[in-house]
Amino acid sequence: MAAWLADRRPDGVLHLAGTRSEVSSTLMSELNTCFAASLMEALVLGRLDRVPILLIGSAAEYGHVSSPAPLTEQSPAHPRSHYGQTKLAQTQLGLAAAQRGQPVVAARVFNVLGRGMPSYLSLPSFAGQLRDIAAGRTEAVLRTGPLSAVRDFLPVTVVAEVLADLIRLPAAYGQLVNVCGGRPYLMRDIVNRMIGLSGIAVTLHEMEGESGADIAYGDPSRLKGLLRSAGFGPLRNADIAEVMEDSGCPVAGTDGNRTLLPTWKPQAPRHRACRTADIPAAGSPVHAHTVSPPAEN
């Protein structure tokens, strides 16, 4: 690899390779961690150690979060999944290389939204179900996992522009940077927005998940500071209509802000006595109700 890089003499390297698919632990470590280590070593061996390299990390590096506060680059990283662990190992290798003088940017990317998303991800999966319901191929029931998670989404086009800018910014070298919008989105609100945009009435069948809050949205202060110096404009909000259209799902009206994701606002918990009847059985739906699109004015 060192000879191949030396022959081409790149101006910069965007390391986008990796996987989060269901593969063996060994293969995931090789793809998400070892490949980055080999690439950084090859740049040094090819006398390209001053060529900047950007490593793509993930919000999964932070692990399970229950606090409603946004995650900063200083927040503790305790990944629960092997994917998050391998990405954190890559980040640590990159920052260690930066301490030795290599111009490395560790970009910790949160959730990305846009065309071309794999169908196994939650939002394209929901859009595919709505498509089939609208076509009459399935019953009017949208089946989901737990929708209580709060996530941070950015349009894929914005993420691509941000990464291309970060690798050109010497001020970003040696830094861990959250690539996020700083806007929290409740998954249940997003699904209800999708149902409303589809123009069809469905029964939402939501399965129960683990107890406790699952909140993961980032603080983009460091990112915005870096981009501001490069003349980058405000980070655009995510648009769910693109995902729906890409999945062949009908979108009834996209004027105004209807296609933008609704921002979640934390609420103070309401304390009440817990009865046995309030606790659903394992595997049973915690929500099963009909959702209709809003009436046109």
Buried (B, 14 or more C-beta within 10 A) or exposed (E): EBEEBBEEEBEBBBBEEBEBEEBEEEEBBBBBBBBBBEBBBBBBBBEBBEBBBBBBBBBBBBBBBEEBEBBEBEBEBEBEBBBBBBBBBBBBBBBEBBEEEBBBBBBBBBBBBBEEBEEEBBBBBBBBBBBBBBEEEBEEEBBBEBBBBBBBBBBBBBBEBBBEBBBEBEEBBBBBBBBBBBBBBBBBBBBBBBBBBBBBEBBBBBBBEEEEBBBBBBBBEBBBEBBEEEEBEEBEBBBBBBBBBBBEBBBBBBEEEBBBBBEBEEEEEEEEEEEEEEEEEEEEBBBEEEBEBEEEE
